[in-house]
Each structure stands twice: as structure tokens, then as C-alpha cells.
Amino acid sequence: MNLILIVEDEEGIARVLSAYLKKAGFETLRATDGHQALELFNSSAPALVILDIMLPGMDGWDLLKIIRSKSACPVIMLTARDDIQDRLTGLDGGADDYMTKPFMPEEVVARVNAVLRRRPHWNDGGSKRNFGNLVIDMAAKRVYLNGAEVALSPRDLSLLLFLSEHPNRTFTRDHLIEQVWGMDYDGSDRAVDLSVKRLRQSLSHWSSQTGELRTLRGMGYQFWLSE
């Protein structure tokens, strides 16, 4: 059964979310501040985190950075702050979705299910794909650069895998949304740009003589490999 960690300091909201998620078949843990949330995250290995931004002690932005530095666990930001810059900051920081208060609990459950459905689909053939100093281990579902594991969000992993399966082919944003995010995705295609930006940052030490994530202006993106 999937375990959901709810990080929310408003007792009423946390209680309602927990009730609806349990009704949908999930187990839940609740944390009321960032430090408690980090302890529960480390000890329980949740399938997904619902994370408020305004928290006592450590805020949601700092907690998101820590989670992303060590894990690809999906994160949905849930906050009263609906400024567009906050949304972009959350998505650019590795959040998988962003919802604002007030909200319908049924929609939160639907978003949780949608994010979990978008987990990377890996070819479990047991083989490793080597692209110079970049290695994608299909069986272990991990990515390594210069021998060190690279922590990527599920969405970014999905995008990297899809592009690496089709080297030197160019894909539009709409095609990538359909293939990686899924037909149920109702957000902006800017999510593709942000995901590519994060991948480039994570793979900044990938040898440019071997390959790179290329932008073809007016056309889309490609996983370019040298001949």
C-alpha cells in the first residue's frame, strides 16, 4: 500500500486530507513542521509527499531542496500562495505538481493518483546504457554520472529515459507532454522547459564530446549523441 506523507501545520486541513486519502486506499503520516517531516521522510520512505510551503521551523522550499538532494520521491506542493512565481519556483525546484488553497479534497486525491501514475516506466531488461560518463541502469532504475548516482524526480527520470531511448530525434513540447506527462496532464507545456533545465543542471558534468540535451529553436528537444 502506498504511504503518503502529509506536511501541513493546519490540523483541520491535514485531518481532511488524511481521511480522503485513506478512503482512496492510501496509508498516511502527518507532520506539522519541516524538521518533523524530514525525520518521518527518512524513516518511512513515503511513496509521495504533500508539502505546504509556510511551515514553522523549516519551510517547504528548504524541505523540498533536501528531499530532491537525496530522493526522487514525488512531491505535490499544497499552499495558499498562488503567485505565478511561487508556482514556477516550486516546479523549477523539482515539485511534481502544485495546488493552491482552498481546494477540493477529491482533487488532491486525483492529483496524487495522477502523479503516481506518471512514475517512470523502465525497461527491466537488466542492461545498462552507457553514454560516455553517463550511465542509465535500466534494472536498478538509477542514473549515474562519473560513477556517482544522480537524484532525479520521477518526472525528470521519465523524460531522460524517453529521450535517451530515441537519440538524435527531435520532439516537440506537445509530443513530450503526451509521451512523458500523460494525456491526463492539464498543466502548462512550460513544465517541459523546466524539466529539461533541471536535467541539464544535474548532468552538467556529462562530457559534451559524448552528447547533450539540445534545444532546437522552434522545433523542440533532443538527446544528442555524437557519431
C-alpha positions, 0 to 999 in steps of 0.5 A, a space after each residue: 500500500 502506498 504511504 503518503 506523507 502529509 506536511 501541513 501545520 493546519 490540523 483541520 486541513 491535514 485531518 481532511 486530507 488524511 481521511 480522503 486519502 485513506 478512503 482512496 486506499 492510501 496509508 498516511 503520516 502527518 507532520 506539522 513542521 519541516 524538521 518533523 517531516 524530514 525525520 518521518 521522510 527518512 524513516 518511512 520512505 513515503 511513496 509521495 509527499 504533500 508539502 505546504 510551503 509556510 511551515 514553522 521551523 523549516 519551510 517547504 522550499 528548504 524541505 523540498 531542496 533536501 528531499 530532491 538532494 537525496 530522493 526522487 520521491 514525488 512531491 505535490 506542493 499544497 499552499 495558499 500562495 498562488 503567485 505565478 512565481 511561487 508556482 514556477 519556483 516550486 516546479 523549477 525546484 523539482 515539485 511534481 505538481 502544485 495546488 493552491 488553497 482552498 481546494 477540493 479534497 477529491 482533487 488532491 486525491 486525483 492529483 496524487 493518483 495522477 502523479 503516481 501514475 506518471 512514475 517512470 516506466 523502465 525497461 527491466 531488461 537488466 542492461 545498462 546504457 552507457 553514454 560516455 560518463 553517463 550511465 542509465 541502469 535500466 534494472 536498478 532504475 538509477 542514473 549515474 554520472 562519473 560513477 556517482 548516482 544522480 537524484 532525479 524526480 520521477 518526472 525528470 527520470 521519465 523524460 531522460 529515459 524517453 529521450 535517451 531511448 530515441 537519440 538524435 530525434 527531435 520532439 516537440 513540447 506537445 509530443 513530450 507532454 503526451 509521451 512523458 506527462 500523460 494525456 491526463 496532464 492539464 498543466 502548462 507545456 512550460 513544465 517541459 522547459 523546466 524539466 529539461 533545465 533541471 536535467 541539464 543542471 544535474 548532468 552538467 558534468 556529462 562530457 559534451 564530446 559524448 552528447 547533450 540535451 539540445 534545444 532546437 529553436 522552434 522545433 523542440 528537444 533532443 538527446 544528442 549523441 555524437 557519431 
